[in-house]
Amino acid sequence: MEEKRILPLKPFNSNCIKFILAFPDYYEYGLPNLAIQVLYRKLYKIRDVLPDRYYLYTDDSKEKDKILEYKIPLKEADIVGFSIPYEGVILNFIKILDICGIPYKASQRQENDPIIVCGGPVVNCNPLPIAPFGDIFILGEGEELIKDLVNLYKNHKKNGYFNKKNFLNCVSQLRGCYVPAVHGFHGYGLIKQTKPIDINQFPSHSIFISKNTIYGEETFSIELRRGCNQRCRFCYMGTRLRPARTLKESTFKDLVDIGLRYSRIIKLFYEGLDPEYVEQCLEYIRGKGGKVRIGSQRLDKLSERIIKIIGEAGQRKLTVAPETTERLRGVIGKQKIRNKDILKIVEISSNCGIPDFGLYFIIGLPFETIRDIDEIADFIMEVREKMNSLGNINGYLEIGLNMLYPKPWTPFQYACTILPNEAEGRLQYLISKLSKGGYKVVVSTDVVDEKVERKKESVYKNLIKIETTIGTL
Ligand code: SF4
């Protein structure tokens, strides 16, 4: 596995606090995660702390319990910090503890077992389902808090006698820390989130760069904006990650200049930014000889110029999120997005030389009926037909389709989740409708297999790929 690093590896010193950042999914998915990278940078700067990473082992891995760089067992870490970005990886988090010989229930861990800290969007929304497995849960952004946590740990270790109970008692006093052993199950509701950080003071960007990721190319990522000011009713970002904060032009330019020393490709992450500012940022990267990439986009914030720039830079795919049918978009707060506008974007992106198109859908939304699944299938076929009619028969159409996990703090918090077998039934119905429409449907739970499939065929006019976690639960 080849990887470029912006920070050199700290020399190993067994007396340092070993703080391991763990991602409960494979390296391909985990490396691009900026939360791990920004926290690594924070830890790296603290004296007497040795940061390292751990990613989910693969079946053929010979060292399933070893951390990435220092190759010591995860069990020997002082603190293991898990970032849990989506619900689908919760079981991996528990599997990692188990395979590494760390009792997965917090109540069964001893004084010499690592302290397990959990953070990330799933935790910030609702740590209660995984409360029995972690010692500390970070509610909110962890960049500032991590230093206080480490200092507290250092102080408790200083005398050579570490008492976990005393340590956790002190941690429970820190804003943003939910400690189930101290606060209990019901105490969670009283814990305030950490204060939102100033992203210009400590911007989030790549420090590890590798082409062995889902991007398939060496990419330097920059978080151009954190949070979102929209309030889509199902979404955690619009309610729990506020206010939205944007990088200043000068900070952004400095980061691009650093990034271009390591990679020609700069990927920007942002939600709901004005297209004019995005265009300015993309032009800056282009002017410096870089190639730009952007993630999935809100339709009303996507200009023709943005699509043209990313097309010229060689981005292969543009993804938008219709989420559901036009009727249900009114229910989720995205009523402004019309199918005809999406078809227009398909046309512009195909004409700008972007072959692949992605659509994200959620099933199991409140008030969804079988008619909605029919309409989703019809619209998917309409997009495929549009691509074909534009001569874009080599373009891949990828559908991300997952079920709704109603999130606390959002207006949908009391909505019912459909059962896994119901979700599976709706998925099968959708597939059969697409198949009857004359399309070959490839269903995948792993985006990494894409390259393998691509070798088999090069004309995709009759192919629709669905990426989903439905059926894996
Ligand atoms: S779905 Fe997108 S636009 Fe809507 S609140 Fe979430 S991040 Fe913002």
Boltz pocket constraint, residues with backbone or C-beta under 6 A from the ligand:
constraints:
  - pocket:
      binder: B
      contacts: [[A, 228], [A, 229], [A, 230], [A, 231], [A, 232], [A, 235], [A, 236], [A, 237], [A, 238], [A, 239], [A, 271], [A, 272], [A, 298]]
      max_distance: 6.0
